[in-house]
Amino acid sequence: MVSPVSFNCYSEYIMRESADDLTWIGVTFSGRTINNLRYADDIVLIAQLPQALQTLLDKVEAVSRECGVEINTKKTKVMTIILQKEQITNDNMPRQRTGASGNIQIPGYTYYRK
């Protein structure tokens, strides 16, 4: 068990070494690309394409392993928000490569632009 302060230090280092390097992945708000959100011990990875999300997840996982931190695959979820016709299916959904039986896909939301 890791103290909250230690976890925050590890979490910050892991995200700076992984997600911050992949500035081409994410969504842009006011000229700044966002590819992760963090609150307490929760981390949300954000990407527009399944392949980009897989790249981001692989990088975060690799840096985590270097630090001796393991991603809890039982708590890992994938949520999709479909803005285009391309659907994320079980065939192209990002997978964690830690022997997990696979991520659970939360039913996607459809957003229609006016």
VOTI-20272 format. One record per residue: residue in three letters; x, y, z of N, C-alpha, C in turn. Coordinates in nm, 4 decimals. Layout:
<sites>
r ALA&npx X&npy Y&npz Z&capx X&capy Y&capz Z&cpx X&cpy Y&cpz Z;
...
</sites>
This chain:
<sites>
r MET&npx 0.0840&npy -0.1175&npz 0.0000&capx 0.0000&capy 0.0000&capz 0.0000&cpx 0.0889&cpy 0.1243&cpz 0.0000;
r VAL&npx 0.0548&npy 0.2200&npz -0.0817&capx 0.1336&capy 0.3416&capz -0.0979&cpx 0.0565&cpy 0.4578&cpz -0.0359;
r SER&npx 0.1289&npy 0.5461&npz 0.0330&capx 0.0622&capy 0.6617&capz 0.0914&cpx 0.0114&cpy 0.7533&cpz -0.0196;
r PRO&npx -0.0933&npy 0.8340&npz 0.0090&capx -0.1462&capy 0.9255&capz -0.0935&cpx -0.0408&cpy 1.0216&cpz -0.1483;
r VAL&npx 0.0485&npy 1.0691&npz -0.0631&capx 0.1515&capy 1.1624&capz -0.1095&cpx 0.2481&cpy 1.0912&cpz -0.2039;
r SER&npx 0.2906&npy 0.9707&npz -0.1669&capx 0.3808&capy 0.8935&capz -0.2541&cpx 0.3122&cpy 0.8619&cpz -0.3862;
r PHE&npx 0.1842&npy 0.8223&npz -0.3793&capx 0.1116&capy 0.7913&capz -0.5019&cpx 0.1051&cpy 0.9132&cpz -0.5925;
r ASN&npx 0.0760&npy 1.0298&npz -0.5371&capx 0.0687&capy 1.1524&capz -0.6176&cpx 0.2024&cpy 1.1825&cpz -0.6842;
r CYS&npx 0.3121&npy 1.1609&npz -0.6132&capx 0.4450&capy 1.1844&capz -0.6720&cpx 0.4714&cpy 1.0878&cpz -0.7871;
r TYR&npx 0.4430&npy 0.9587&npz -0.7646&capx 0.4609&capy 0.8598&capz -0.8709&cpx 0.3697&cpy 0.8897&cpz -0.9887;
r SER&npx 0.2440&npy 0.9196&npz -0.9602&capx 0.1461&capy 0.9478&capz -1.0655&cpx 0.1900&cpy 1.0666&cpz -1.1508;
r GLU&npx 0.2343&npy 1.1712&npz -1.0858&capx 0.2789&capy 1.2907&capz -1.1590&cpx 0.3979&cpy 1.2578&cpz -1.2477;
r TYR&npx 0.4941&npy 1.1849&npz -1.1944&capx 0.6121&capy 1.1480&capz -1.2717&cpx 0.5732&cpy 1.0602&cpz -1.3913;
r ILE&npx 0.4906&npy 0.9595&npz -1.3670&capx 0.4496&capy 0.8676&capz -1.4735&cpx 0.3796&cpy 0.9430&cpz -1.5859;
r MET&npx 0.2875&npy 1.0316&npz -1.5523&capx 0.2133&capy 1.1028&capz -1.6554&cpx 0.3020&cpy 1.2028&cpz -1.7291;
r ARG&npx 0.3946&npy 1.2670&npz -1.6592&capx 0.4867&capy 1.3598&capz -1.7272&cpx 0.5787&cpy 1.2864&cpz -1.8233;
r GLU&npx 0.6233&npy 1.1688&npz -1.7845&capx 0.7152&capy 1.0922&capz -1.8683&cpx 0.6464&cpy 1.0208&cpz -1.9839;
r SER&npx 0.5167&npy 1.0027&npz -1.9748&capx 0.4467&capy 0.9289&capz -2.0801&cpx 0.3519&cpy 1.0194&cpz -2.1579;
r ALA&npx 0.2449&npy 1.0604&npz -2.0975&capx 0.1399&capy 1.1349&capz -2.1688&cpx 0.1872&cpy 1.2718&cpz -2.2160;
r ASP&npx 0.2698&npy 1.3385&npz -2.1387&capx 0.3148&capy 1.4720&capz -2.1781&cpx 0.4033&cpy 1.4686&cpz -2.3029;
r ASP&npx 0.4662&npy 1.3540&npz -2.3294&capx 0.5493&capy 1.3399&capz -2.4493&cpx 0.4664&cpy 1.3188&cpz -2.5753;
r LEU&npx 0.3429&npy 1.2747&npz -2.5590&capx 0.2579&capy 1.2417&capz -2.6728&cpx 0.1565&cpy 1.3530&cpz -2.6968;
r THR&npx 0.2063&npy 1.4702&npz -2.7280&capx 0.1193&capy 1.5872&capz -2.7416&cpx 0.0303&cpy 1.5820&cpz -2.8652;
r TRP&npx 0.0560&npy 1.4906&npz -2.9569&capx -0.0288&capy 1.4779&capz -3.0759&cpx -0.1536&cpy 1.3951&cpz -3.0472;
r ILE&npx -0.1597&npy 1.3329&npz -2.9286&capx -0.2762&capy 1.2529&capz -2.8897&cpx -0.3611&cpy 1.3355&cpz -2.7932;
r GLY&npx -0.4914&npy 1.3353&npz -2.8144&capx -0.5817&capy 1.4021&capz -2.7228&cpx -0.6802&cpy 1.4916&cpz -2.7949;
r VAL&npx -0.7410&npy 1.5806&npz -2.7190&capx -0.8342&capy 1.6786&capz -2.7741&cpx -0.7803&cpy 1.8180&cpz -2.7422;
r THR&npx -0.8099&npy 1.9132&npz -2.8279&capx -0.7572&capy 2.0480&capz -2.8113&cpx -0.8652&cpy 2.1413&cpz -2.7573;
r PHE&npx -0.8326&npy 2.2095&npz -2.6483&capx -0.9170&capy 2.3119&capz -2.5884&cpx -0.8362&cpy 2.4395&cpz -2.5783;
r SER&npx -0.8850&npy 2.5451&npz -2.6382&capx -0.8190&capy 2.6761&capz -2.6312&cpx -0.6712&cpy 2.6682&cpz -2.6679;
r GLY&npx -0.6406&npy 2.5899&npz -2.7699&capx -0.5032&capy 2.5811&capz -2.8172&cpx -0.4135&cpy 2.4869&cpz -2.7393;
r ARG&npx -0.4663&npy 2.4180&npz -2.6384&capx -0.3855&capy 2.3254&capz -2.5594&cpx -0.4403&cpy 2.1842&cpz -2.5747;
r THR&npx -0.3522&npy 2.0891&npz -2.6019&capx -0.3942&capy 1.9502&capz -2.6188&cpx -0.3986&cpy 1.8813&cpz -2.4828;
r ILE&npx -0.5119&npy 1.8181&npz -2.4551&capx -0.5328&capy 1.7456&capz -2.3295&cpx -0.5447&cpy 1.5975&cpz -2.3629;
r ASN&npx -0.4596&npy 1.5138&npz -2.3036&capx -0.4695&capy 1.3702&capz -2.3267&cpx -0.4846&cpy 1.2908&cpz -2.1974;
r ASN&npx -0.4923&npy 1.3624&npz -2.0846&capx -0.5187&capy 1.2926&capz -1.9591&cpx -0.5801&cpy 1.3885&cpz -1.8589;
r LEU&npx -0.6644&npy 1.3325&npz -1.7746&capx -0.7241&capy 1.4054&capz -1.6624&cpx -0.7001&cpy 1.3208&cpz -1.5386;
r ARG&npx -0.6697&npy 1.3868&npz -1.4271&capx -0.6431&capy 1.3132&capz -1.3035&cpx -0.7195&cpy 1.3740&cpz -1.1878;
r TYR&npx -0.7772&npy 1.2880&npz -1.1062&capx -0.8440&capy 1.3311&capz -0.9844&cpx -0.8222&cpy 1.2222&cpz -0.8800;
r ALA&npx -0.7599&npy 1.2596&npz -0.7712&capx -0.7257&capy 1.1644&capz -0.6645&cpx -0.6462&cpy 1.0484&cpz -0.7254;
r ASP&npx -0.6984&npy 0.9254&npz -0.7167&capx -0.6239&capy 0.8121&capz -0.7730&cpx -0.6827&cpy 0.7630&cpz -0.9050;
r ASP&npx -0.7657&npy 0.8454&npz -0.9671&capx -0.8229&capy 0.8116&capz -1.0971&cpx -0.7507&cpy 0.8863&cpz -1.2083;
r ILE&npx -0.7264&npy 0.8178&npz -1.3182&capx -0.6623&capy 0.8772&capz -1.4356&cpx -0.7483&cpy 0.8454&cpz -1.5570;
r VAL&npx -0.7780&npy 0.9469&npz -1.6351&capx -0.8530&capy 0.9292&capz -1.7589&cpx -0.7590&cpy 0.9607&cpz -1.8742;
r LEU&npx -0.7448&npy 0.8671&npz -1.9671&capx -0.6652&capy 0.8893&capz -2.0878&cpx -0.7610&cpy 0.9255&cpz -2.2007;
r ILE&npx -0.7259&npy 1.0272&npz -2.2785&capx -0.8147&capy 1.0803&capz -2.3813&cpx -0.7460&cpy 1.0743&cpz -2.5169;
r ALA&npx -0.8169&npy 1.0193&npz -2.6155&capx -0.7660&capy 1.0137&capz -2.7526&cpx -0.8843&cpy 1.0158&cpz -2.8478;
r GLN&npx -0.8577&npy 1.0559&npz -2.9713&capx -0.9639&capy 1.0623&capz -3.0702&cpx -0.9762&cpy 0.9348&cpz -3.1528;
r LEU&npx -0.8707&npy 0.8552&npz -3.1571&capx -0.8716&capy 0.7309&capz -3.2353&cpx -0.8286&cpy 0.6137&cpz -3.1474;
r PRO&npx -0.8817&npy 0.4948&npz -3.1738&capx -0.8426&capy 0.3778&capz -3.0946&cpx -0.6923&cpy 0.3521&cpz -3.0972;
r GLN&npx -0.6289&npy 0.3714&npz -3.2131&capx -0.4848&capy 0.3469&capz -3.2248&cpx -0.4058&cpy 0.4455&cpz -3.1387;
r ALA&npx -0.4501&npy 0.5701&npz -3.1336&capx -0.3824&capy 0.6709&capz -3.0514&cpx -0.3987&cpy 0.6384&cpz -2.9033;
r LEU&npx -0.5177&npy 0.5930&npz -2.8648&capx -0.5408&capy 0.5542&capz -2.7255&cpx -0.4530&cpy 0.4354&cpz -2.6884;
r GLN&npx -0.4365&npy 0.3406&npz -2.7796&capx -0.3502&capy 0.2256&capz -2.7536&cpx -0.2059&cpy 0.2707&cpz -2.7339;
r THR&npx -0.1588&npy 0.3634&npz -2.8182&capx -0.0231&capy 0.4166&capz -2.8047&cpx -0.0049&cpy 0.4839&cpz -2.6692;
r LEU&npx -0.1013&npy 0.5642&npz -2.6303&capx -0.0960&capy 0.6340&capz -2.5013&cpx -0.0970&cpy 0.5347&cpz -2.3860;
r LEU&npx -0.1857&npy 0.4363&npz -2.3906&capx -0.1934&capy 0.3353&capz -2.2851&cpx -0.0643&cpy 0.2548&cpz -2.2755;
r ASP&npx -0.0075&npy 0.2165&npz -2.3890&capx 0.1187&capy 0.1417&capz -2.3887&cpx 0.2310&cpy 0.2219&cpz -2.3246;
r LYS&npx 0.2377&npy 0.3514&npz -2.3562&capx 0.3430&capy 0.4373&capz -2.3002&cpx 0.3252&cpy 0.4536&cpz -2.1491;
r VAL&npx 0.2022&npy 0.4782&npz -2.1047&capx 0.1757&capy 0.4924&capz -1.9608&cpx 0.2094&cpy 0.3618&cpz -1.8891;
r GLU&npx 0.1714&npy 0.2505&npz -1.9482&capx 0.1997&capy 0.1211&capz -1.8865&cpx 0.3500&cpy 0.0949&cpz -1.8770;
r ALA&npx 0.4260&npy 0.1281&npz -1.9807&capx 0.5711&capy 0.1058&capz -1.9805&cpx 0.6396&cpy 0.1899&cpz -1.8730;
r VAL&npx 0.6029&npy 0.3172&npz -1.8648&capx 0.6640&capy 0.4044&capz -1.7631&cpx 0.6220&cpy 0.3596&cpz -1.6228;
r SER&npx 0.4978&npy 0.3160&npz -1.6092&capx 0.4500&capy 0.2665&capz -1.4790&cpx 0.5321&cpy 0.1469&cpz -1.4331;
r ARG&npx 0.5555&npy 0.0546&npz -1.5245&capx 0.6340&capy -0.0643&capz -1.4900&cpx 0.7766&cpy -0.0274&cpz -1.4479;
r GLU&npx 0.8360&npy 0.0710&npz -1.5160&capx 0.9708&capy 0.1164&capz -1.4787&cpx 0.9735&cpy 0.1674&cpz -1.3354;
r CYS&npx 0.8616&npy 0.2229&npz -1.2898&capx 0.8527&capy 0.2775&capz -1.1538&cpx 0.8029&cpy 0.1748&cpz -1.0530;
r GLY&npx 0.7734&npy 0.0540&npz -1.1005&capx 0.7228&capy -0.0493&capz -1.0102&cpx 0.5755&cpy -0.0339&cpz -0.9775;
r VAL&npx 0.5038&npy 0.0403&npz -1.0601&capx 0.3606&capy 0.0625&capz -1.0396&cpx 0.2856&cpy -0.0198&cpz -1.1436;
r GLU&npx 0.1816&npy -0.0880&npz -1.1002&capx 0.1044&capy -0.1726&capz -1.1911&cpx -0.0362&cpy -0.1152&cpz -1.2068;
r ILE&npx -0.0855&npy -0.1139&npz -1.3301&capx -0.2218&capy -0.0679&capz -1.3570&cpx -0.3174&cpy -0.1799&cpz -1.3172;
r ASN&npx -0.4182&npy -0.1469&npz -1.2392&capx -0.5159&capy -0.2452&capz -1.1945&cpx -0.6146&cpy -0.2721&cpz -1.3081;
r THR&npx -0.5972&npy -0.3852&npz -1.3746&capx -0.6814&capy -0.4159&capz -1.4904&cpx -0.8260&cpy -0.4443&cpz -1.4517;
r LYS&npx -0.8506&npy -0.4804&npz -1.3286&capx -0.9881&capy -0.5067&capz -1.2847&cpx -1.0684&cpy -0.3776&cpz -1.2720;
r LYS&npx -0.9999&npy -0.2659&npz -1.2579&capx -1.0680&capy -0.1370&capz -1.2455&cpx -1.0602&cpy -0.0542&cpz -1.3739;
r THR&npx -0.9963&npy -0.1084&npz -1.4774&capx -0.9772&capy -0.0345&capz -1.6016&cpx -1.1000&cpy -0.0463&cpz -1.6903;
r LYS&npx -1.1477&npy 0.0660&npz -1.7396&capx -1.2649&capy 0.0707&capz -1.8271&cpx -1.2329&cpy 0.1541&cpz -1.9501;
r VAL&npx -1.3051&npy 0.1289&npz -2.0587&capx -1.2956&capy 0.2097&capz -2.1796&cpx -1.4340&cpy 0.2650&cpz -2.2079;
r MET&npx -1.4426&npy 0.3948&npz -2.2257&capx -1.5686&capy 0.4578&capz -2.2621&cpx -1.5486&cpy 0.5266&cpz -2.3954;
r THR&npx -1.6431&npy 0.5092&npz -2.4833&capx -1.6327&capy 0.5738&capz -2.6134&cpx -1.7438&cpy 0.6752&cpz -2.6300;
r ILE&npx -1.7088&npy 0.7841&npz -2.6909&capx -1.8065&capy 0.8849&capz -2.7305&cpx -1.7910&cpy 0.8979&cpz -2.8810;
r ILE&npx -1.8902&npy 0.8585&npz -2.9535&capx -1.8829&capy 0.8535&capz -3.0989&cpx -1.9234&cpy 0.9894&cpz -3.1560;
r LEU&npx -1.8280&npy 1.0566&npz -3.2201&capx -1.8539&capy 1.1841&capz -3.2854&cpx -1.8587&cpy 1.1698&cpz -3.4362;
r GLN&npx -1.8139&npy 1.0553&npz -3.4840&capx -1.8089&capy 1.0307&capz -3.6264&cpx -1.8699&cpy 0.8939&cpz -3.6530;
r LYS&npx -1.8723&npy 0.8534&npz -3.7772&capx -1.9325&capy 0.7256&capz -3.8120&cpx -1.8475&cpy 0.6064&cpz -3.7719;
r GLU&npx -1.7156&npy 0.6291&npz -3.7503&capx -1.6290&capy 0.5172&capz -3.7117&cpx -1.6673&cpy 0.4694&cpz -3.5719;
r GLN&npx -1.6951&npy 0.3433&npz -3.5591&capx -1.7335&capy 0.2846&capz -3.4316&cpx -1.6147&cpy 0.2097&cpz -3.3726;
r ILE&npx -1.6001&npy 0.2178&npz -3.2425&capx -1.4996&capy 0.1365&capz -3.1752&cpx -1.5673&cpy 0.0048&cpz -3.1413;
r THR&npx -1.5104&npy -0.1042&npz -3.1891&capx -1.5661&capy -0.2366&capz -3.1660&cpx -1.4689&cpy -0.3188&cpz -3.0833;
r ASN&npx -1.5080&npy -0.4387&npz -3.0483&capx -1.4170&capy -0.5262&capz -2.9746&cpx -1.2923&cpy -0.5582&cpz -3.0546;
r ASP&npx -1.2999&npy -0.5492&npz -3.1882&capx -1.1839&capy -0.5785&capz -3.2714&cpx -1.0784&cpy -0.4688&cpz -3.2696;
r ASN&npx -1.1195&npy -0.3412&npz -3.2579&capx -1.0211&capy -0.2328&capz -3.2610&cpx -1.0123&cpy -0.1571&cpz -3.1288;
r MET&npx -1.0714&npy -0.2114&npz -3.0220&capx -1.0654&capy -0.1479&capz -2.8909&cpx -0.9263&cpy -0.1651&cpz -2.8303;
r PRO&npx -0.8703&npy -0.0590&npz -2.7710&capx -0.7384&capy -0.0709&capz -2.7077&cpx -0.7375&cpy -0.1774&cpz -2.5987;
r ARG&npx -0.6309&npy -0.2510&npz -2.5894&capx -0.6158&capy -0.3567&capz -2.4892&cpx -0.4942&cpy -0.3280&cpz -2.4031;
r GLN&npx -0.5071&npy -0.3640&npz -2.2782&capx -0.3927&capy -0.3534&capz -2.1899&cpx -0.3140&cpy -0.4821&cpz -2.2030;
r ARG&npx -0.1847&npy -0.4734&npz -2.2139&capx -0.1039&capy -0.5910&capz -2.2423&cpx -0.0480&cpy -0.6552&cpz -2.1146;
r THR&npx -0.1284&npy -0.6596&npz -2.0095&capx -0.0805&capy -0.7156&capz -1.8836&cpx -0.1503&cpy -0.8466&cpz -1.8504;
r GLY&npx -0.2021&npy -0.9127&npz -1.9518&capx -0.2664&capy -1.0408&capz -1.9271&cpx -0.4111&cpy -1.0268&cpz -1.8835;
r ALA&npx -0.4660&npy -0.9084&npz -1.8926&capx -0.6053&capy -0.8893&capz -1.8545&cpx -0.6949&cpy -0.9603&cpz -1.9552;
r SER&npx -0.8122&npy -0.9968&npz -1.9108&capx -0.9046&capy -1.0654&capz -2.0011&cpx -0.9651&cpy -0.9683&cpz -2.1011;
r GLY&npx -0.9356&npy -0.8419&npz -2.0872&capx -0.9871&capy -0.7412&capz -2.1799&cpx -1.0619&cpy -0.6328&cpz -2.1053;
r ASN&npx -1.0661&npy -0.5167&npz -2.1638&capx -1.1373&capy -0.4062&capz -2.1022&cpx -1.2870&cpy -0.4209&cpz -2.1239;
r ILE&npx -1.3616&npy -0.3615&npz -2.0363&capx -1.5064&capy -0.3589&capz -2.0494&cpx -1.5425&cpy -0.2315&cpz -2.1234;
r GLN&npx -1.6231&npy -0.2439&npz -2.2249&capx -1.6634&capy -0.1251&capz -2.2991&cpx -1.7946&cpy -0.0745&cpz -2.2424;
r ILE&npx -1.7934&npy 0.0474&npz -2.1958&capx -1.9156&capy 0.1111&capz -2.1515&cpx -1.9906&cpy 0.1518&cpz -2.2772;
r PRO&npx -2.1213&npy 0.1281&npz -2.2838&capx -2.1944&capy 0.1640&capz -2.4064&cpx -2.1646&cpy 0.3071&cpz -2.4486;
r GLY&npx -2.1347&npy 0.3243&npz -2.5779&capx -2.0973&capy 0.4544&capz -2.6307&cpx -2.2122&cpy 0.5543&cpz -2.6302;
r TYR&npx -2.1777&npy 0.6786&npz -2.6287&capx -2.2733&capy 0.7867&capz -2.6353&cpx -2.2651&cpy 0.8484&cpz -2.7741;
r THR&npx -2.3762&npy 0.8853&npz -2.8280&capx -2.3763&capy 0.9497&capz -2.9581&cpx -2.4054&cpy 1.0980&cpz -2.9382;
r TYR&npx -2.3181&npy 1.1801&npz -2.9923&capx -2.3331&capy 1.3253&capz -2.9826&cpx -2.3522&cpy 1.3776&cpz -3.1228;
r TYR&npx -2.4573&npy 1.4497&npz -3.1445&capx -2.4864&capy 1.5046&capz -3.2763&cpx -2.4532&cpy 1.6542&cpz -3.2772;
r ARG&npx -2.3666&npy 1.6933&npz -3.3678&capx -2.3344&capy 1.8352&capz -3.3818&cpx -2.4417&cpy 1.9028&cpz -3.4634;
r LYS&npx -2.4760&npy 2.0248&npz -3.4253&capx -2.5769&capy 2.1022&capz -3.4996&cpx -2.5101&cpy 2.1979&cpz -3.5920;
</sites>
